[in-house]
């Protein structure tokens, strides 16, 4: 179990990285221009859109030294939107909401755009 630890005056708090990934994924899906998380098959080089119940496979959470988080998002973006605007919005929103939710600081958010989809 990989978990992020926090010490408080009342004791220790441990948050599983899967919980952080799940919350960060739900926040990311609320951002304009994000179609979904991507599952990258390194062996075949294939990218597939993940369903909502398995979107945490498109997010990697790493606990860096000094108890700071690093988040990697593999996303699929809507066709016709500015990738930089969507990425800036995603970074700003996820950083604010995840830091509020967990009480841990985010050191870095990396976004890997794995594809573009046309939305009806």
N, C-alpha and C positions, 0 to 999 in steps of 0.2 A: 504494500500500500504506500503510494507516494502521497505525502500530505504536506501542507504548509502549516507551520507552527507559529503561534503567537503567545507571548507571555503577558498576562495581566496581573493586577494586584490580587485577583481572586483565584488565579490558577492558570493552567495552560489550555489553549484552544487549538485544536487540530482540524484543519479543513482539507478534505480529500481533493486532490487535483481534478478528479472527475467532476466533482460538484462545481468547482470554479469553471471548468470547461463547459459544463451544461448551462450555467448561468450566462457566461460570456456568449455562448451560441444563441441563446434566446434573445439577448440584448442585440446581437449583430443582426438577427433576422428582422428586427424592428427598424433597422436603418434603411433609408431610401436607397434603392439601386442594388441591394443585395438580393439575389435570387435564392441562394442557398449555400451550404457548405459543400466542399468537394472532397471526394475520396480519391486519393492518388494511388494507383497501383504501380509501384516502382518497377516491378518485374516486367509488366507488359506496356508500361507507359500510358495507360488508360486513365481517364478522368471521368468520374461519374458523380451525378448530383445525389446527395444523401437525403434520405427522408428525415422528417423532424425528430423521430425517436432515436436516430443514430447519428445526429449531426456532430456529436462530440468527437467522432473520428476525424473530422476536418479541423480540429483545434488541438494544438499541443500546448500544455501548460508546464512550464519549468520553473522551479524555485532556484533563483540565483543566490549567490552569497549575500550576506546581510539581509536575508528574508525579503527579497524583492522578486516579483514575478516577471516572467517573460512569456508572452503569448504569441503563438504562430497561428494565423488564420489562413486556410486554403478555401477561397471563395469563388463563387460564380456570380458574375455581375450582369445586370440587365443591359441589353443592347441599346446604344444611343445615349447613355449617360456618361458624364465625365468621370473617368476612373480615379483621377486625383481628388475630385470633390467627394466621391463616395468613400475613398480611403481615408481622407481627412475626417469626414463625419464619423466613420466607423471607429477610428482611433480615439477621437475625442469622446464619443459616447461610451464606448467600452471602458476606457480608462476611468472616466468619472464614476460610472455605475458599478464597476467591479471593485474599485477602491472603496466606495461607500458600502458595498455589500460585505466585503471580506475584512476591511480594516487593514489590508496589506497594500503596499505601494507597488505600482507597476513600473518596472524599469524600461521595458521595451515591448512594442507590439509590432510584429512583422506581418505583412499582408502579402499573400501569394495569390495573384489572380490566375486561376486555373482554366477559366473559360468565360464565354459570353453567351447569353441566351436571349432570344426574342420573347418578350412577354406579350400575350394576347390582350 
